[in-house]
Amino acid sequence: MQSTRFYISMVIAISASAAFSSQPRDLPNLLYDPSFESAQVSIAYTPEKVKLYKADIYDYEFEYWHNNPEVKFDSEKTHSGLLSMRIDGPSKGETSTRYGFSYTGSDNIKLLAGTEYILSVHLAGDVKGGGKGVHASFKQISPAELTLTKTKWVKESNWTKVSAKFTTPNNFQRGRIYLIWDIGEGEKVWVDDVSLVPANGEIKQVSTPKIELRGGGDEGPIIAEIRTETPNAVIRHTIDGSEPTLYSPEVFGPIRLHGNANLKAAAFHEGCKTSEVAFREVKVNSRKTGGVPFNPVGFGEDVEQWWSRHIYNPESSNYFEKEIQSPDPVVNVGEIWKQNPSSVTAGIAEALKEIPKTGGTLFFDKKYGPYHITAPLQREKNYYDFTGSMLILRRGDLHFVSNGAVIKCDKMIFGFSSMEYADKGTLSNPPGNFYFKGLTFDGMGKADTAMIWRHGCDILFEGCTFRNYDQDALSHPGTVNITSNSDNAWFRNCRFLEAKNGLYLDGIHNAGVINCYFGPDIQHAGILNMTNNDMAPYSAFQRNSQYVVIHGNEFVGRKGVAMSLTNANTLISDNTASGEYDIFVYAQGRGKSNIVRNLRYNGSGYRIIGNVVENAETFLQLGRDIAQHTWHSFNMKNVVRDNNVRGNECFLKWSPVTDPHYPDYYLIENIEFRNNYISGEQMPQFIMDKDKRECMRNLEIYKNTFSGSRRPLTVTPKGEAVINPNIDFHSNTYKYNHKNVLNDDA
């Protein structure tokens, strides 16, 4: 039988150096961005510096694309770094076929016309001596196809360096590089360190960025300005001390740092070496003056420790006890409405015109209420579309206070936005200092939302009520929606009565819901926290909700969930739930971003402490990827302790959402359950997917008290008993009428 062989081709499309591209690439390193070499799980599924895909294998003769499992990333042999790319030859009996491996999407690799270059690659394994069966070439595509090079071989220990020298013609526009070699049946070849450099060795380096800090001082956020002297270079930055890569967020303008940061920046330009990395350690302090107070986000620390010092925590030595100082002038909206009785905004729009750009206060005297708004919706766009009967754009320092007035509107009332994306293409510096006190918002059974922020900060609601909002609204609105890189939003002593969701906070940092009430007519979720993944390119801070406190609230639901979260570093403490919820807390990680390459969101750092929950079907349900992927300077441990759970059918349920593209997406790790009291007529179970039990690790269940008719089991959703060695049961107390023992620790 004739031996079956693969003919493997690497193809790299190259363009002439021209205008600056939004995704520049370093010429010397075509195979790996260094940050990917430490991310072995992600590497096979994430586009590399030149989009290296497992699925990008195609039939070389017929250009028929299909999946080829013979190409994978491997640590068995590496020329440098942690990983190389391994290609396996055909299995016995397969039909002989020519295959090609393609680098695609690399139009941002720019070459100069009339310049000599050297292309090289390191190969190991079953590479035939003397270069037989291996060929490297450069073909000009435009203005005409032309082969320009021959192949040179150099043996280096266990690796063979293949290099090809070529000169781009003076009329060069576009070209393509080919690396083709012959792999026989049962053979393997490792590929590493593909490089493309000018033959004279002259590779200019981008100028190191300069970081300048302003603002802040002893209190408040700090603004960082980052520049480089190299024209048209792109600056990218990180805030957790990791090295910036081509996939780190781009610097579009001044950056607002709302928490402590280890700020690093590097500059990139095609055809040049990446700059040296600039570094500044940034310390941000709280602010208690000038309206709504500010507390820095606790990046890099435990959420409980962060909350223990927070200005909104009554037990903190840093507690802010004073009344909020509202800015002058104070405009009486009722008096304005009285002067303008035909106003479709109940005098609010007219009152806003009397407030200068520096800010002021709108006072709603209840004797003039209810304030009935009939204005039609207006529409704007700041990355996303948004609406409101009144749009408040590019301004902050506005307070809305009342002695108990009602504002009625069957549409969204306010749309707040910085308009910074529309104006500058960035979302870095939101307007702030928005305060609402003593108002009742009535949706008249038709509106699904009272107001929305598209990029804002320093927002505080105190003693407000939200009622009569549409309980069957489409999508996932809350009575208040806060999104688009917004920060520092808090709700204290508020009431949420009728709506689909009580609150919708998307990708927010430094937020809290304190001593609020969520009534039985909230149809889906009392609190809905999600990940604002669309904002990932515009922030080095992961845009899932982080450093969120949900404390001292009362949930009285008849269905749905008390809170649904894709958060990290979230404290859920001292809440009560007496309604028949399906789930008290539903939490899952966002996983990988489909917008920013090499970004995987943290999904850990939950603290669920001291809650009293009756009659919810499930106390805690975990979806997927409850795991830590960054900020390795501290441990984002998940702790579930000191909860009193009564009448529940299930204490913990793990039901991962299937995603075939990310096989490690199910990971649930580093969770401690201790000192909980769990009782009920039904057996308090730990329900899990037995086929994914290897994805649960470092789970410890100890010093809990289980009281009911039977012992706790780990079971499948169908009730099948499962022994899971990754769950450590020990030192628990059982109070049952009879035993049914599994994972026995008595």
Steps between C-alpha positions, in 0.01 A plus 500: 500500500627843414592709804250774579649846544382851593635802319459783750502860388514811715372806319544857625339785309705820509424853384718793414562748780236769475258679727491402863281198587281464808658160580877538443732202531865456584687355202756292691245274673241352271400184686429614856413797702694429823188530715344203323788267583392499863134445414512141388127442538406790275763463235337249267179698477616859515634689197872555538700792380437379147177311570622147562191279495465128547225512236711682243625181337396470141547272205797650317392391153129579519496769772228309680489607865440244773601419854829312535572355845863430399596862578528594867706700747745299702751540784701183430752690287550874494776707347409786733212577732248246625329373185566410140265392224501126428377347174443125484535302180215295357382177660557165331274435208393859441481626146796713403399865497678832489413725791581865560532689826403863461582815689209729416390849575853638524452798269635714781849353456655772284815463289691776328545493123854443372619352830676171574342276767576167666219260585590218742329220688626231739394139439556186707398137475478298181654760271690341213872583488639734242175684454332236288130558480517841669468829317459863604400763251370853469252576225408847392123519450465854375568645251596152365576159650872425517707249701799683647696271732680172571527304823800469735538239777702526822511217757475628861524218756160322493344771286547593136482864403354556156554847357425672174631836383307715258481858379170672444485672159478875470139474384408256779144521633405162644669166546458157658751281680493121467667239722439150366637171627439129465366294796468125462272243652539492880750787502488822702640848446522782754500863384620795706638854480391619159669835436521760227772765526685742270821341373711792625371438854373853537166481681404829654344499843196705591564775753415403860170655612499769764236484775384819666253499791274788594201560724432289802737656745386392844157388378312384193584327172827559316531582130790340312626647173725267297694612193781382274725701271469250214241636252195281438602242760223328694533495879347210691478468876424272794418582861578172680877505447493259205696582185303683228446307177341568165170394653513728803260798495609790283560845649264740321545793735528580873413201722298528819646271768228431757700250704857414592691385194837373388481689172715375213507631144681400181492649150467301176560583134522270200853432384647607836595335823255552780603775739633445847225476759419808707377446856334708771353381828179692564334548839145636506335639814136548594320835472233625739441853373335652195174307490476122455804350675753280323666181624776343288443157353693229684683342207741240629340449841234291668149649472434456874812696587406766249149532647635518856656839413228626267343842551147352469561232765360616837748276681799651320720760666483677165118516502345807339237617752422848372214614280582519131587858407283600204637768265356846445288632345191319627209524254145419611357288218143538624520878481643479148217265395246739650646773279495265196180294541516362144846348556510139376782431748314635806745789517811282522651593162436868569658469845808331352553802278540712812776272631846614380751254354678503834200324652211556735202345677143433385255498792168319453250626757231234546225762531530557123497130417454259352736622226351343187733488199344461153797594282584267208818294509823648370777278366880525497796267458814470711630165372151367579170664417310635798181696553326719751225758522788726601864438397761642735823497302861594575427631847496394863472661844120471501297418810130406497354525850150498641287484812301206358381603153391258228623517139273316254592408143398212273840516326859523614549834675873573487785393273839604642818476293850640474479476117877446521495207259298699248732800542842336540468127442578417862326443833759614751372797702132485597307793649401447864330618816138396437282483812135396536321524835142453618337455157247242385518399132179357351514322161120501463509129410661571160856624544762231557771736631507832681847606388826383345866597514725451199828581673473677834642483851442603861127419504298468822130424559364541853147434618352468151213275389445339157151371425263401217768407245430250222543149640499334156752725327726354233874455554631570851416853615509611861319798645846658487759392241865596549741388225789593270806532725304657785631489858414580861120456503316433827141446614411544867160451664315477167189298411448306176138391469381404149737439209664226296832560680561727794845623395717438195869581550723405208876470548502740792780546755458624857126460538259398770141436599455564871188454717260495204170315451412284197131417489308193382417653162856507369459237231853389410787628717518742786856589404644421158877550463652416162825536309536797267721304259447752219695751708805271535708682234455829685610401849795315653269422791303184430147612426309241696342640815762508775526622856125493548331485842144367545433542871207512741227478234160332522388283206134393490463329164252252361720362221822569309824579677588745773824582321660383174869582460799463267723673753832475677589619850144540623375506860145372565438536872225520763213494251166330565285319244157371595343461159474177303787578266626245252855606593635736764840559333580398144864561412712412201819631345491683169788286375689609191439819311407462135611859440842535665740216432665331797251655743336263743291655771548417865196333652619452858521691824140453615426539871149377588471556873233515769191486278167360622309328220168316528313294241718574197530188288880543471718712724802528265526396137833522317514511122857481371849640529493595868876539478784749523706590192680826590613700807700203625653716773201402718268203531145558374358235727124440505357472851144396590464517878267569791184483289169376641319314224159352582242317292720475188509196275861560399788684665744501206424418137762502229352510149762617249391646169645297216752671274682254270762757398645533851542157662633648824212746522324297770763558766371545858780540750616624836173508696464464876163416660511527879287573804175496305175372650293314240162348577183390327253223440667421170854366495747794476700383202812599315398447139766478230569373150684172549656523152670825596605415854868518407442871437412554867807537715596628841148490643489461877177445697557500876359601838150530356181375666259301285157445648229307317373158410820365339869567465630736229606334179678610188270394220431561134199706390324163448566398861782254429751475785850623419817470701725794414857481632543871425248592772634472854224439758623510859407606853132557418211433738198298388155498662290240320238241583697239307823475303566485131876529486711627215822698541472405868689722740301435818 
